[in-house]
Amino acid sequence: MNGSRIAAVGHYQPAKVLTNEDLAGLVDTSDEWIRSRVGIRTRHIAGPDEPVDELAAHAAAKALAAAGLTPADIDLVLVATSTAVDRSPNTAARVAARLGIPQAATMDLNVVCAGFTHALATADHAVRAGGASRVLVIGADKMSDVTDWSDRSTCVLVGDGAGAAVVEAADEPAIGPVLWGSVPEMGNAVRIEGTPPRFAQEGQSVYRWATTQLPAIARRACERAGLEPADLAGVVLHQANLRIIEPLAEKIGAVNAVVARDVTESGNTSAASIPLAFSKLVEQGALVTGDPVLLFGFGGNLSYAGQVVRCP
């Protein structure tokens, strides 16, 4: 085999929906204030009895079913998350146990909002190198666990959820070369730290960096795949803020692409945001098999990673 491909995707969100009006009862904010600044209308919030590995397992089960595979077909589980409560067992091991996956290697990756695209690249590399045949790649975060619900600058942004992909060997590469990196001097711009851990960010710094520096980086990811931005059928950026997503997609030059705007109904779900939004576009039929799609994550650390994939 000369490459790898995404065989199927799946996603999961908790049942509870928190609206902007609900938040206005908690902090000094309003629906108009939130929509005008970040474009978010609603977000899904997990309950205290719904740990992040449960969210991840639900999304992974859907991806497995869509691929027509059983848990025994998987030999590597990668979970991108920054909200796991426990250090050991890691989230991937708990997902494997929930799904009954035997003998798989299990690893967590913590690259916050760019976690899924880092994990997807890692899966691609593992398959190409012969270290795995089929990989479950999951982005899952329970941001409500690390949110200060009295801080209106952050609590209006976040949501919980998970998205997953099954990656397997392919005759022709359908996951393009990754372009990844970081800006260490801006590492404190997005943080989840302290005891108990709390999410905080320097919103204006992240906004300026994302809208001025990321377009050129994202175009280079297209170049690595041998495509022009105008060739893209879809663009799925980290779902942080509609005011970042829309101008960034325009500056990339993806003039013919469907642009994911799931942030409006899901909020910022960190590592879950890209696979969640991608899976929804596939489910809705907005993207079809073989479509070239740019997946591009950015955020915590300040890290970024992106690649062009072919839609399953």
matplotlib code that plots the C-alpha trace (Angstrom):
import matplotlib.pyplot as plt

x = [0.0, 1.2, -0.8, -3.8, -7.4, -10.3, -12.7, -15.5, -16.4, -18.8, -19.7, -21.5, -22.8, -24.5, -28.3, -28.3, -28.3, -27.3, -28.6, -27.3, -30.5, -29.5, -26.1, -27.7, -29.2, -25.7, -23.5, -23.8, -24.3, -27.0, -27.8, -26.9, -23.6, -22.5, -23.6, -22.0, -18.6, -18.3, -21.3, -22.4, -26.1, -26.0, -23.6, -24.0, -23.0, -22.2, -23.5, -21.4, -21.9, -20.6, -16.8, -14.8, -14.0, -17.7, -18.2, -15.2, -16.5, -19.9, -18.3, -15.9, -18.7, -20.5, -17.3, -16.7, -20.3, -20.1, -16.9, -18.5, -15.8, -15.8, -13.7, -11.3, -10.3, -8.6, -5.0, -4.3, -6.5, -5.5, -7.5, -6.8, -8.0, -6.9, -9.7, -9.0, -9.4, -7.1, -3.5, -3.8, -5.6, -5.4, -8.6, -7.7, -7.3, -10.7, -12.3, -10.8, -12.2, -15.7, -15.7, -14.1, -11.1, -8.6, -4.8, -4.7, -2.0, -3.6, -2.3, -3.6, -2.3, -2.7, -2.4, -5.6, -7.6, -5.1, -5.2, -7.3, -5.2, -2.1, -3.6, -4.8, -1.2, 0.1, -2.3, -1.3, 2.3, 1.7, -0.2, 2.4, 5.2, 3.5, 3.0, -0.8, -3.4, -6.5, -6.6, -9.4, -8.6, -10.8, -11.0, -13.0, -13.2, -15.4, -14.7, -17.4, -15.2, -12.5, -14.7, -15.2, -19.0, -18.8, -16.4, -18.4, -15.4, -14.9, -18.0, -20.0, -17.4, -17.3, -19.2, -18.6, -18.5, -16.5, -15.7, -13.9, -12.4, -11.3, -8.0, -6.8, -4.2, -5.0, -3.5, -3.4, -2.8, -6.1, -4.6, -2.2, 1.1, 0.7, 1.9, 2.3, 4.2, 3.8, 4.5, 6.2, 6.5, 2.7, 2.1, 0.3, -2.3, -4.5, -4.3, -5.9, -4.0, -4.2, -5.9, -8.7, -7.7, -9.4, -9.6, -8.4, -7.1, -5.9, -8.7, -7.4, -3.9, -5.3, -7.7, -4.9, -2.6, -5.2, -6.5, -3.1, -0.7, -2.8, -4.0, -0.5, 0.2, -3.1, -2.3, 1.0, -0.9, -2.8, 0.5, 1.8, -1.2, -0.6, -3.8, -4.8, -7.2, -9.8, -9.7, -11.0, -14.6, -14.6, -12.8, -13.1, -11.2, -11.0, -14.5, -13.3, -15.1, -17.2, -15.3, -12.1, -13.5, -15.2, -12.3, -9.7, -11.5, -11.8, -8.1, -7.1, -8.7, -11.1, -13.7, -15.5, -15.5, -18.2, -17.0, -17.9, -19.7, -20.7, -19.4, -22.8, -24.6, -21.7, -19.4, -15.7, -15.3, -11.5, -10.0, -13.5, -14.4, -12.9, -14.0, -17.4, -17.9, -16.5, -18.7, -21.8, -21.0, -20.6, -23.8, -25.7, -24.4, -22.7, -19.5, -19.4, -16.9, -13.6, -14.1, -10.8, -11.2, -8.8, -8.8, -6.9, -6.6, -5.0, -5.1, -3.5, 0.3, 0.0, 0.0, -1.4, -1.7, -3.5, -3.8, -6.0, -8.0, -10.3, -13.9, -14.9]
y = [0.0, 3.5, 5.5, 5.7, 6.9, 7.9, 5.0, 6.5, 9.2, 9.6, 12.1, 12.5, 15.3, 15.2, 15.7, 18.9, 22.1, 25.4, 28.4, 32.0, 32.9, 30.3, 31.8, 35.3, 33.9, 33.0, 35.9, 39.5, 38.7, 38.5, 36.5, 39.6, 40.1, 36.5, 36.2, 39.4, 38.5, 34.8, 33.7, 31.0, 30.3, 27.1, 24.5, 20.9, 20.3, 16.8, 15.9, 14.9, 11.3, 11.6, 11.5, 12.5, 8.8, 8.1, 10.9, 9.6, 6.0, 7.0, 8.8, 6.0, 3.4, 5.4, 5.6, 1.9, 1.1, 3.4, 1.7, -1.8, -2.8, -4.5, -3.5, -6.5, -4.8, -1.9, -2.2, 1.4, 3.9, 7.6, 10.1, 13.8, 15.5, 18.1, 17.5, 14.0, 14.0, 11.0, 10.4, 6.7, 4.7, 7.2, 8.1, 5.9, 2.8, 3.5, 3.9, 0.6, -1.0, 0.5, -0.8, -4.1, -3.5, -6.3, -5.8, -2.4, 0.2, 3.1, 6.7, 10.1, 13.3, 16.7, 19.4, 21.1, 22.5, 21.2, 17.7, 15.9, 16.9, 16.0, 12.6, 12.1, 12.7, 10.3, 7.7, 8.2, 7.9, 4.7, 3.1, 4.1, 2.8, -0.6, 0.0, -0.2, -1.5, 0.3, 3.2, 4.8, 8.6, 10.5, 14.1, 14.5, 17.2, 18.1, 21.7, 22.3, 20.6, 23.2, 26.3, 29.1, 29.6, 33.0, 34.3, 35.7, 36.0, 32.2, 30.4, 31.7, 29.9, 26.3, 23.1, 19.3, 16.6, 14.1, 13.2, 10.1, 8.7, 5.2, 5.4, 2.4, 1.5, 2.5, 1.9, 5.6, 8.3, 9.9, 11.8, 14.5, 15.4, 17.2, 20.8, 21.3, 23.5, 25.9, 29.5, 28.8, 32.5, 32.7, 29.4, 31.2, 32.8, 29.7, 27.9, 25.2, 25.3, 25.5, 23.4, 22.9, 23.5, 26.4, 27.5, 31.0, 32.8, 36.1, 36.4, 39.4, 38.0, 34.7, 36.5, 38.7, 35.7, 33.4, 36.0, 37.3, 34.4, 31.3, 31.9, 31.5, 28.4, 26.8, 27.5, 25.6, 22.6, 22.7, 22.9, 19.8, 18.0, 19.3, 21.3, 24.9, 26.3, 26.8, 23.0, 22.3, 21.1, 21.7, 23.6, 22.5, 24.8, 24.6, 25.8, 28.6, 31.7, 32.5, 35.8, 33.8, 31.0, 33.1, 35.6, 32.8, 30.6, 33.6, 34.5, 31.0, 31.3, 28.4, 30.1, 26.9, 25.1, 24.3, 26.0, 24.3, 26.6, 24.1, 26.6, 28.3, 25.3, 23.5, 26.2, 25.6, 21.9, 22.0, 18.7, 17.5, 20.5, 19.4, 15.8, 16.8, 19.4, 17.2, 14.2, 16.5, 17.7, 14.1, 13.0, 16.0, 15.1, 18.5, 16.6, 13.4, 10.6, 11.7, 15.4, 17.1, 18.7, 20.9, 20.0, 22.7, 22.9, 25.7, 27.0, 25.8, 25.8, 27.9, 24.9, 24.2, 21.2, 20.7, 18.3, 17.8, 14.6, 12.8, 12.6, 9.0]
z = [0.0, -0.9, 1.5, 3.8, 3.6, 5.8, 5.5, 7.6, 10.1, 13.0, 15.7, 19.0, 21.1, 24.5, 24.6, 26.8, 24.7, 26.3, 24.5, 24.6, 26.5, 29.1, 29.5, 29.9, 33.2, 34.4, 33.4, 32.1, 28.4, 25.7, 22.6, 20.5, 22.3, 21.8, 18.2, 17.1, 18.6, 18.0, 16.0, 18.5, 19.1, 21.1, 22.5, 23.9, 27.5, 28.9, 32.4, 35.4, 34.6, 31.0, 31.0, 27.9, 27.1, 26.9, 24.4, 22.4, 22.5, 21.1, 18.1, 17.5, 17.5, 14.8, 12.7, 13.0, 12.0, 9.0, 7.9, 8.3, 10.7, 14.1, 17.1, 16.5, 13.2, 14.9, 16.0, 17.1, 19.0, 19.0, 21.1, 20.9, 24.1, 26.6, 29.1, 30.4, 34.2, 34.9, 33.7, 33.7, 32.2, 29.3, 27.4, 24.4, 26.7, 28.2, 24.7, 23.7, 26.8, 26.2, 22.6, 23.3, 21.1, 21.8, 22.0, 20.3, 21.0, 22.7, 22.9, 23.9, 22.1, 23.8, 21.2, 22.3, 19.4, 16.8, 18.4, 15.8, 12.8, 14.6, 15.5, 11.9, 10.6, 13.2, 12.1, 8.4, 9.3, 11.4, 8.5, 5.9, 8.1, 8.6, 12.3, 12.1, 9.6, 10.8, 13.2, 15.2, 15.3, 17.8, 18.9, 22.1, 24.7, 27.6, 27.8, 30.4, 32.9, 32.6, 32.2, 34.7, 34.3, 36.0, 33.3, 30.4, 28.2, 28.1, 29.2, 26.1, 23.8, 24.8, 24.2, 24.6, 22.0, 20.0, 16.4, 15.0, 11.8, 10.8, 8.9, 6.9, 4.2, 0.6, -2.8, -3.4, -0.8, 0.3, 3.3, 2.1, 3.7, 7.0, 7.5, 11.2, 13.6, 16.5, 17.8, 21.2, 22.1, 21.9, 23.9, 26.7, 24.4, 25.0, 28.3, 30.4, 33.6, 37.4, 40.1, 39.2, 35.6, 33.9, 30.3, 29.5, 26.4, 25.0, 22.5, 20.5, 20.1, 18.8, 16.5, 15.0, 14.6, 13.0, 10.5, 9.4, 9.7, 9.1, 5.5, 4.1, 6.3, 5.1, 1.5, 2.0, 3.2, -0.1, -2.0, -0.2, -1.5, -5.0, -5.1, -5.5, -2.8, -5.6, -6.1, -2.6, -2.2, 1.5, 4.2, 7.9, 10.2, 13.9, 15.0, 17.4, 16.2, 13.1, 12.8, 12.4, 10.2, 7.5, 6.7, 7.0, 4.5, 2.1, 2.5, 1.8, -1.6, -1.3, -3.4, -4.5, -1.1, 1.4, 4.6, 7.9, 10.3, 13.0, 15.6, 15.5, 17.0, 18.8, 20.1, 20.5, 21.3, 21.0, 19.6, 18.7, 16.6, 13.2, 13.1, 14.5, 11.8, 9.1, 10.0, 10.0, 6.4, 5.3, 7.0, 5.4, 1.9, 1.6, 0.8, -1.2, -1.7, -3.2, -2.5, -1.5, 1.9, 3.9, 7.6, 9.6, 13.3, 15.4, 18.9, 22.2, 22.5, 19.9, 17.5, 14.1, 11.8, 8.5, 5.6, 2.6, 2.7, 0.3, 1.7, 2.6]

ax = plt.figure().add_subplot(projection="3d")
ax.plot(x, y, z, "-o")
ax.set_aspect("equal")
plt.show()
